[in-house]
Amino acid sequence: MALKDYSDEFKADAVALYESTPGATYKSIAADLGINRATLREWVLRDRERRGVTAAGAKPAAAHRAAAPADPDERVRQLEARVAELEASERKLAIERDILRKAAKYFAGETNW
């Protein structure tokens, strides 16, 4: 199997996507980007090492959802948490879209029609 050479920008975008996605796994992000899970893991670990971030404190675990409470204040807190979750999802989609645009532009330049 031939080794693929990814640009530093692509690597940085992939790491940023993984780090900014709550509850993401190497497998899910790698599948979305069409790369090997171990390759993404290596990029993330190198980036964390470069930044001096420990693996334990790098990415918080996803919060578990509970049933809707009767207390209105608690309901507001849950809704605010859901809004934050949706905003994080929107950021992830925007990053994915940007990666795909760059890839499309790159591959369009590679073809000789």
C-alpha positions in Angstrom: 0.0 0.0 0.0 1.4 3.4 -0.9 1.8 6.0 1.8 -0.2 9.1 1.3 1.3 12.5 1.9 -1.1 14.9 3.6 -0.5 18.7 3.8 0.2 20.3 7.1 -2.9 22.3 6.7 -5.0 19.2 6.2 -3.5 17.6 9.3 -4.2 20.7 11.4 -7.7 20.9 10.1 -8.3 17.2 11.0 -6.9 17.6 14.5 -9.0 20.8 15.0 -12.1 18.9 13.9 -11.4 16.0 16.3 -10.6 18.3 19.2 -13.7 20.5 18.6 -16.2 17.7 18.4 -17.6 16.6 21.7 -17.9 12.8 22.0 -16.0 12.2 18.8 -13.9 9.1 18.3 -10.8 8.7 16.1 -12.7 6.2 14.1 -15.7 8.5 13.4 -13.7 11.5 12.4 -11.2 9.4 10.4 -14.1 7.8 8.5 -15.6 11.2 7.8 -12.3 12.5 6.3 -11.4 9.2 4.5 -8.1 8.6 6.4 -6.8 5.9 8.7 -7.9 5.9 12.3 -4.3 5.4 13.5 -3.1 8.2 11.3 -5.5 10.7 12.9 -4.6 9.4 16.3 -0.9 10.0 15.6 -1.6 13.6 14.4 -3.7 14.4 17.5 -1.1 13.0 19.9 1.7 14.9 18.1 -0.3 18.1 18.3 -1.0 17.6 22.0 2.6 16.9 22.7 3.6 20.0 20.8 1.1 22.1 22.8 2.1 20.3 26.1 -1.5 19.0 26.7 -1.9 15.8 28.6 -4.2 13.1 27.1 -6.3 12.9 30.2 -7.3 16.6 30.2 -7.4 17.1 26.5 -11.0 16.3 25.7 -13.9 16.1 28.2 -16.3 13.2 28.0 -19.8 13.7 26.5 -22.4 14.7 29.0 -25.3 12.3 29.6 -28.9 13.6 29.0 -31.4 13.3 31.7 -35.2 13.4 31.6 -36.9 16.8 31.5 -37.1 18.2 35.1 -40.1 19.9 36.6 -38.0 22.8 37.8 -38.0 25.7 35.2 -34.5 26.8 36.1 -33.1 23.3 35.5 -35.0 23.1 32.2 -33.4 26.4 31.1 -30.0 25.0 32.0 -30.7 21.9 30.0 -31.8 23.9 27.0 -28.7 26.1 27.2 -26.6 23.0 27.3 -28.4 21.7 24.2 -27.9 25.0 22.4 -24.2 24.7 23.2 -24.1 21.1 21.9 -25.8 22.2 18.6 -23.4 25.1 18.2 -20.5 22.7 18.6 -22.1 20.5 16.0 -22.5 23.4 13.7 -18.8 24.3 14.1 -17.9 20.7 13.3 -20.0 20.8 10.1 -18.4 24.1 9.1 -14.9 22.7 9.5 -15.8 19.6 7.6 -17.3 21.7 4.8 -14.1 23.8 4.6 -12.0 20.6 4.5 -14.1 19.3 1.7 -14.0 22.5 -0.3 -10.2 22.6 0.0 -10.0 18.9 -1.1 -12.3 19.6 -4.0 -10.2 22.6 -5.1 -7.0 20.5 -4.8 -8.3 17.6 -6.8 -9.9 19.8 -9.4 -6.5 21.2 -10.0 -5.0 17.7 -10.3 -7.2 16.6 -13.2 -6.3 17.1 -16.8 -9.5 17.1 -18.7 
